[in-house]
Amino acid sequence: MTPDDDLLMKAAQWADAGKHVALATVVQTWGSSPRPVGSQLVINEDSDFEGSVSGGCIEGAVVTEALDVMQSGESKLLEFGVSDAMAWEVGLACGGEVKVFVEKLEDR
């Protein structure tokens, strides 16, 4: 079983338990990025999460946005980079840019 399979299994477990779940996926990087395209993070409505989209530096911001996505049902494309003040605030000072797509998974 791959790490991606493990994340999707965790998402399914949370959904089976009646929790809302979101999936965050790195869709684009530029420069020095801690995680490659395709890296994922699963988040539930209790702010529990597994996986990584940045090695820890933007996960908190992604979890916060995922909670909004679970409420609204509308996906978001998040952008973090060194020229973005929020990137410094959340710790992305590595010199790169990261785009993360966050979507709500269908309730079971």
C-alpha positions as CSV (number, residue, x, y, z in Angstrom):
1,M,0.0,0.0,0.0
2,T,1.4,3.4,-0.9
3,P,1.3,6.5,1.3
4,D,-1.4,8.0,-1.0
5,D,-3.5,4.8,-0.5
6,D,-3.1,5.3,3.3
7,L,-4.4,8.9,3.1
8,L,-7.4,7.9,1.0
9,M,-8.1,5.0,3.4
10,K,-8.0,7.5,6.3
11,A,-10.3,9.8,4.4
12,A,-12.7,6.9,3.9
13,Q,-12.6,6.0,7.6
14,W,-13.5,9.5,8.6
15,A,-16.3,9.7,6.0
16,D,-17.6,6.3,7.2
17,A,-17.7,7.8,10.7
18,G,-19.9,10.6,9.5
19,K,-17.3,13.3,9.4
20,H,-16.9,15.9,6.6
21,V,-13.5,15.5,4.8
22,A,-11.5,17.6,2.5
23,L,-8.5,16.7,0.4
24,A,-5.7,19.2,-0.3
25,T,-3.3,18.4,-3.3
26,V,-0.2,20.2,-4.4
27,V,-0.9,21.1,-8.0
28,Q,2.0,23.3,-8.9
29,T,5.4,24.3,-7.5
30,W,8.1,26.7,-8.5
31,G,11.6,27.1,-7.1
32,S,12.5,25.5,-3.8
33,S,9.4,23.7,-2.7
34,P,9.4,21.2,0.2
35,R,6.9,18.8,-1.3
36,P,6.4,17.7,-5.0
37,V,3.3,18.1,-7.1
38,G,0.8,15.4,-6.1
39,S,1.5,15.5,-2.4
40,Q,-1.7,15.4,-0.4
41,L,-3.2,16.2,3.0
42,V,-6.6,14.9,4.2
43,I,-8.5,16.9,6.8
44,N,-11.6,16.3,8.7
45,E,-14.1,18.6,10.3
46,D,-12.4,18.3,13.7
47,S,-9.2,19.7,12.2
48,D,-7.5,16.3,12.3
49,F,-5.2,15.8,9.4
50,E,-2.7,13.4,7.9
51,G,-0.2,13.8,5.1
52,S,1.7,16.8,4.0
53,V,1.6,19.5,1.4
54,S,4.7,21.5,2.6
55,G,6.7,19.7,5.2
56,G,4.8,21.6,7.9
57,C,5.2,25.2,6.9
58,I,1.8,25.9,5.4
59,E,-0.3,23.0,6.8
60,G,-2.0,25.2,9.4
61,A,-3.2,27.7,6.8
62,V,-4.4,24.8,4.5
63,V,-6.3,23.2,7.3
64,T,-8.1,26.5,8.1
65,E,-9.0,26.9,4.4
66,A,-10.2,23.2,4.3
67,L,-12.6,23.8,7.1
68,D,-14.1,26.7,5.1
69,V,-14.3,24.4,2.0
70,M,-16.1,21.7,4.0
71,Q,-18.7,24.3,5.1
72,S,-19.2,26.0,1.7
73,G,-18.7,23.0,-0.5
74,E,-16.8,25.2,-2.9
75,S,-13.2,24.2,-3.8
76,K,-10.3,26.7,-3.5
77,L,-6.9,27.1,-5.1
78,L,-4.5,28.4,-2.5
79,E,-1.3,30.1,-3.5
80,F,1.7,30.5,-1.2
81,G,5.0,32.1,-2.2
82,V,7.9,34.2,-0.8
83,S,6.5,37.4,-2.3
84,D,3.2,36.7,-0.4
85,A,3.1,38.2,3.1
86,M,1.1,35.2,4.2
87,A,3.9,32.9,3.1
88,W,6.3,34.5,5.6
89,E,3.6,34.5,8.2
90,V,3.0,30.7,7.9
91,G,6.7,29.9,7.5
92,L,7.2,29.4,3.7
93,A,10.5,31.3,3.5
94,C,12.2,28.6,1.4
95,G,12.3,30.6,-1.8
96,G,9.6,28.8,-3.7
97,E,5.9,29.0,-4.6
98,V,3.3,26.3,-4.0
99,K,-0.3,26.0,-5.3
100,V,-2.6,23.8,-3.4
101,F,-6.1,22.7,-4.5
102,V,-8.5,22.0,-1.7
103,E,-11.8,20.2,-2.3
104,K,-14.5,18.7,-0.1
105,L,-14.9,14.9,-0.6
106,E,-18.5,13.7,-1.1
107,D,-20.2,12.6,2.1
108,R,-20.9,8.9,2.3
